[in-house]
């Protein structure tokens, strides 16, 4: 696995992908390095542990809906998080999701596994809006979301929840440091629910343990993780079916059972007073048993996919005078097997990247470069029964600048991004097309930030966007119509605003995004990207009623949008909707009780809806009113 001989310029945003350990002091990078918040030339949002607890939310989807420019969708398989105007079927390949800096995105089309993550075990969530092509390369197109689990501070927590539709949850976490430098972090979670719709029972379990050593100039750790997400799939309803809790009988055998296992090693070694070596390696195995039907096309054919992925990421950071430097490599080898498709595929990818930041008084300038290449070895029972090798490479770069102005800062940046086609996308292309080109794009952003107040404007242009086209000619030996293609160019631009204000015991917050996403070439030139709302956001107020008691009222809004698959905008839009949520929070010593009502007024809305050219459109109803009571004991 040699690297191409390339001279890498020192590069962008060593602190771009970061978020705060505390709201105004130190930052923890989204997997790469640390830096002060005032030095980050980008729109970065932190959702702290206190924010998570005060919200009273019982799921990641309920917490993030309308926050930091995120648009959420769910077809019953788990939440899909979209940034910068990607439809749900594309968001899982264009928004990078990390847990403690480790990539959850895979080499297959299966999205990041988020359903088994319990909020009780999360310390904070860090969100970068916009591309990060230099530091993270493949799939960091619309943004990066880094989910940090609890650990690093002596103590722990026990948690239990009860709620609507038979919801029960238990959680526990413990962190302990010892005088000899050893430390231990553990997180356990269990969740079971009948859920809002018929035949939608879910059960998730997770366990994570981290054993490490921290001494003078050195930190190393071993991490083991396991999680399972098992759920029945109620399937879609036709738009004429208004019984939101119902399920059609043709989906009675649909289910998903997904198990993830991970082993991870990490090292931070101080080489001298200026240079540090960091090393991160992991091995992940993802097993997915499922029976998945489609509207009007019932399936009774249980299948299994197995994905194995090994990653190694060494990097070196240090300083030369006024310049901070970061250089590293990302090496990845994966195997993906799908019994149903007779697929046995492999991918090897390697990247080199460098970053540098120059600081002079209130002005800082950053620049960066990444070179990446992939080799796919495909074997599909129908399309490539004799095997096929595909190779691609790409280069990305970034430039950014920031100027401190009073207590705030002005920033601007430009970032080239890329996405390589997933293994199952490469295996199902139109007849005569062998291999899809890498998707490339350019992200522009400028803004101003000052504490809780920030305003930014952005634009994202994409070429050769990788999509599934139902009207494309199927590959020779294909099992269903359509194919994956390098589609038409698209453009997204918008404005993000975030602000907070204190009125004595009352704290007010607003998070708003205006977004326009449309195709710019081909037969859909000028048409809007489906299932992307022009207006979205959330507003909330938190009132301290006493030292022990507080209340929070929030409103989450999502505007109208064209249904998925309606790339020509032929059908009507799905109407916008707003959800009201109310939470009460009581704290006394180590004890805490939170009572939350989601969708307080039982609003009818679609979490996912699909346009059908030949028949009636289908929709997946969002949850009705739900009440959850959570108790926590901190020690």
KAJOJO-V100337 format. One record per backbone hydrogen bond with DSSP energy under -1.0 kcal/mol. NH is the residue of the N-H (numbers start at 0). CO is the residue of the C=O. If there is no record, write none. Layout:
BEGIN
NH,CO  NH,CO
END
This chain:
BEGIN
5,3  15,12  17,15  18,27  20,25  21,25  27,18  29,16  30,28  38,35  39,36  41,39  44,126  46,124  51,47  52,48  53,49  54,50  62,58  63,59  64,60  65,69  66,63  69,66  70,81  72,79  73,606  79,72  81,70  89,86  90,86  92,89  93,90  94,90  95,142  97,144  98,101  99,146  101,98  103,96  116,113  120,117  121,118  122,147  123,147  124,46  125,145  126,44  127,143  128,42  129,141  131,139  135,131  138,417  139,136  140,138  141,93  143,127  144,95  145,125  146,97  147,123  149,120  154,174  156,172  157,632  158,170  159,630  160,168  161,628  162,166  163,626  167,191  168,160  169,189  170,158  171,187  172,156  173,185  174,154  175,183  177,181  180,177  182,211  183,175  184,209  185,173  186,207  187,171  188,205  189,169  190,203  191,167  192,201  193,164  197,244  201,192  202,229  203,190  204,227  205,188  206,225  207,186  208,223  209,184  210,221  211,182  212,219  213,180  214,217  217,214  218,267  219,212  220,265  221,210  222,263  223,208  224,261  225,206  226,259  227,204  228,257  229,202  230,255  231,200  232,253  236,618  238,616  240,237  243,241  245,242  250,247  251,248  253,250  254,290  255,230  256,288  257,228  258,286  259,226  260,284  261,224  262,282  263,222  264,280  265,220  266,278  267,218  268,276  269,216  270,274  271,274  275,316  276,268  277,314  278,266  280,264  281,310  282,262  283,308  284,260  285,306  286,258  287,304  288,256  289,302  290,254  293,296  296,293  302,289  304,287  305,336  306,285  307,334  308,283  309,332  310,281  311,330  312,279  314,277  315,326  316,275  317,324  319,322  322,319  323,356  324,317  325,354  326,315  327,352  328,313  329,350  330,311  331,348  332,309  333,346  334,307  335,344  336,305  337,342  338,303  342,337  343,378  344,335  345,376  346,333  347,374  348,331  349,372  350,329  351,370  352,327  353,368  354,325  355,10  355,366  356,323  357,364  358,321  359,362  362,359  363,401  364,357  365,399  366,355  367,397  368,353  369,395  370,351  371,393  372,349  373,391  374,347  375,389  376,345  377,387  379,383  380,340  386,383  387,377  389,375  391,373  393,371  395,369  397,367  398,413  399,365  400,411  401,363  402,409  403,361  404,407  407,404  408,448  409,402  410,446  411,400  412,444  413,398  414,442  415,396  416,440  418,438  422,106  425,421  426,422  427,424  432,429  438,418  439,462  440,416  441,460  442,414  443,458  444,412  445,456  446,410  447,454  448,408  449,452  452,449  453,497  454,447  455,495  456,445  457,493  458,443  459,491  460,441  461,489  462,439  466,484  468,482  471,468  477,474  482,468  483,427  484,466  486,464  489,461  490,517  491,459  492,515  493,457  494,513  495,455  496,511  497,453  498,509  500,507  502,505  505,502  506,541  507,500  508,539  509,498  510,537  511,496  512,535  513,494  514,533  515,492  517,490  518,526  519,488  524,521  525,518  526,523  528,516  530,561  535,512  536,556  537,510  538,554  539,508  540,552  541,506  542,550  543,504  544,548  545,548  549,584  550,542  551,582  552,540  553,580  554,538  555,578  556,536  557,576  558,534  560,573  563,608  565,562  566,564  568,565  573,560  576,557  578,555  580,553  581,596  582,551  583,594  584,549  585,592  586,547  587,590  590,587  591,631  592,585  593,629  594,583  595,627  596,581  597,625  599,579  601,598  606,619  609,617  610,563  617,609  618,236  619,607  621,604  625,597  627,595  628,161  629,593  630,159  631,591  632,157  633,589  634,155
END
